[in-house]
Amino acid sequence: MHLTSLLIFAAALFVAAGSPGPSIAALVARVISKGFRDVFPFLLAMWIGEGIWLSLAVFGLAVVAQTFHFAFVVVKWVGVAYLAYLAWKMWTAPVDAKEGEMPREDSPAKLFFAGMAVTLGNPKIMMFYLALLPTIIDLASVSIVGWVELTATMAVVLIAIDLAWVLAASQARKLLKSKRAMKIANRVSATTMAGAAAAIASRS
């Protein structure tokens, strides 16, 4: 695939993925509330989910996504419910943990599922790959090698963006020293997470 095409794709993805949305809101809220050490399963699931949407677009499987629309709707609402549950846990989270002690309330499997549900159930992401991407790249001419190149480009862009958000949220968390500050941060994170759930739920 031509370098120009990859750069155009990277630029479009950077704008789409870099703008705050439900996925970024959920990620930032999680890091501020719980720290960055256990967020990798959530991130990995988000990246894999975007890879699934990219693959569906490249291999002309948009019709599959439409055929199994009900399944994606189910994933969407399960994801919304889980985000709402996480919001409730953040709102009611205790703030008496010792400094440097990281809460371990959610297993890696639960975090992975949450990240996958947020990504596969987010209409914004689906529309980028299935509707906008075909206007940027001639998908009919993309080979297996081209798909690998697109996937690698996608991974680089998403990793850079998401880790930047994680770093920013982690730095913000370090400023929270008192129990009152942590409680406020938990409430803000809970509200953000609930907002992410509402944003996904409101989109069709």
C-alpha positions in Angstrom: 0.0 0.0 0.0 1.2 3.5 -0.8 2.7 5.5 2.0 0.4 8.4 1.2 -2.7 6.2 1.7 -1.3 5.0 5.1 -0.6 8.6 6.2 -4.1 9.7 5.2 -5.6 6.8 7.2 -3.3 7.6 10.1 -4.3 11.3 10.1 -8.1 10.5 9.9 -7.8 7.9 12.7 -5.8 10.3 14.8 -8.5 12.9 14.6 -11.3 10.4 15.2 -9.6 8.5 18.0 -8.0 11.5 19.6 -11.2 13.4 20.1 -12.7 12.6 23.5 -15.6 10.1 23.3 -17.1 7.3 25.4 -14.1 5.0 25.1 -11.6 7.7 26.1 -13.9 8.9 28.9 -14.2 5.4 30.3 -10.4 4.9 30.1 -9.6 8.2 31.8 -12.2 7.6 34.5 -10.8 4.2 35.2 -7.2 5.5 35.5 -8.1 8.4 37.8 -10.2 6.2 40.0 -8.0 3.0 40.2 -4.6 3.9 38.7 -2.9 2.8 35.6 -1.3 -0.5 36.7 -4.3 -2.8 35.9 -5.7 -0.9 32.9 -3.8 -2.9 30.2 -6.5 -5.6 29.7 -9.0 -2.7 29.1 -6.6 -1.1 26.6 -5.8 -4.4 24.8 -9.5 -5.1 24.4 -10.1 -1.6 22.9 -7.3 -2.1 20.4 -8.5 -5.6 19.4 -12.0 -4.3 19.1 -10.9 -1.6 16.6 -8.9 -4.3 14.8 -12.1 -6.3 14.4 -14.0 -3.3 12.9 -11.0 -2.6 10.6 -11.0 -6.2 9.4 -14.7 -6.2 8.8 -14.3 -3.1 6.6 -11.2 -4.3 4.7 -12.6 -7.7 3.9 -15.9 -6.4 2.7 -17.8 -7.9 5.7 -19.9 -4.8 6.4 -22.8 -6.9 5.4 -22.0 -9.4 8.2 -22.1 -6.5 10.7 -25.5 -5.6 9.3 -26.7 -9.2 9.3 -25.7 -9.7 12.9 -26.8 -6.2 13.9 -28.8 -7.7 16.8 -25.6 -9.3 18.3 -23.8 -5.9 18.2 -26.8 -4.3 19.8 -26.7 -6.8 22.6 -22.9 -6.2 23.1 -23.7 -2.5 23.1 -26.2 -2.7 25.9 -24.2 -5.2 27.9 -21.3 -2.7 27.7 -23.6 0.2 28.7 -24.8 -1.8 31.8 -21.2 -2.7 32.8 -20.0 0.9 32.5 -23.0 2.0 34.6 -22.0 -0.7 37.2 -18.4 0.6 37.2 -19.7 4.1 37.7 -21.6 3.0 40.7 -18.5 1.2 42.1 -16.5 4.4 41.6 -19.1 6.5 43.3 -19.2 4.3 46.4 -15.5 3.4 46.4 -13.7 3.7 49.8 -10.9 6.2 50.0 -9.0 4.8 53.0 -6.5 2.8 51.0 -2.9 3.4 52.0 -0.7 5.4 49.7 0.6 3.3 46.9 -1.9 0.6 47.5 -3.8 -0.2 44.4 -7.4 -1.6 44.6 -7.8 -4.9 43.0 -11.6 -5.1 42.6 -11.8 -6.1 38.9 -10.2 -9.1 37.3 -8.3 -8.7 34.0 -11.1 -10.7 32.4 -13.7 -8.3 33.5 -11.6 -5.3 32.4 -11.0 -7.0 29.0 -14.7 -7.6 28.5 -15.5 -4.0 29.4 -13.0 -2.7 26.9 -14.3 -5.0 24.2 -17.9 -4.1 24.9 -17.1 -0.3 24.9 -15.4 -0.6 21.5 -17.7 -3.1 19.7 -20.7 -1.3 21.0 -19.6 2.2 20.1 -21.5 3.4 17.0 -18.9 6.2 16.5 -16.1 3.6 16.0 -18.3 1.4 13.8 -19.2 4.3 11.6 -15.5 5.3 11.2 -14.5 1.9 9.9 -17.6 0.8 8.0 -18.7 4.2 6.6 -15.9 6.7 6.6 -12.9 4.5 5.9 -14.1 3.4 2.5 -14.1 7.0 1.4 -10.5 7.4 2.5 -9.0 4.1 1.3 -9.9 2.0 -1.8 -10.7 -1.1 0.2 -11.4 -3.1 -2.9 -7.7 -3.0 -3.8 -6.4 -3.8 -0.3 -4.4 -7.1 -0.2 -3.5 -9.2 2.9 -0.2 -7.2 3.1 -2.2 -4.0 2.9 -4.4 -5.1 5.7 -1.4 -5.9 7.8 0.0 -2.4 7.0 -3.3 -0.8 7.9 -3.5 -2.8 11.1 0.0 -1.9 12.1 -0.7 1.8 11.4 -3.9 1.6 13.4 -2.0 0.0 16.3 0.7 2.7 16.3 -1.9 5.5 16.3 -4.1 4.1 18.9 -1.3 3.1 21.3 0.2 6.6 21.1 -3.2 8.3 21.7 -4.4 6.0 24.5 -1.1 5.9 26.3 -1.0 9.7 26.2 -4.5 9.8 27.8 -3.4 7.2 30.4 -0.3 9.3 31.2 -2.3 12.5 31.6 -4.9 10.8 33.8 -2.1 9.2 35.9 -0.4 12.5 36.4 -3.8 14.0 37.5 -4.2 11.2 39.9 -0.9 11.9 41.6 -2.2 15.4 42.5 -4.9 13.8 44.7 -3.3 13.5 48.1 -6.2 13.9 50.6 -9.1 11.6 51.2 -11.5 14.4 50.3 -9.6 14.9 47.0 -9.8 11.2 46.3 -13.5 11.1 47.1 -14.1 14.0 44.7 -12.0 12.3 42.0 -14.0 9.1 42.4 -17.3 11.0 42.1 -16.0 12.9 39.0 -14.8 9.6 37.5 -18.1 7.9 38.3 -20.0 10.8 36.6 -17.6 10.6 33.6 -18.1 6.8 33.3 -21.9 7.2 33.6 -21.7 9.8 30.9 -19.8 7.4 28.7 -22.5 4.8 29.2 -25.2 7.3 28.4 -23.4 8.5 25.3 -23.1 5.0 23.9 -26.7 4.2 24.8 -28.0 7.3 23.1 -26.3 6.6 19.8 -27.9 4.4 17.2 
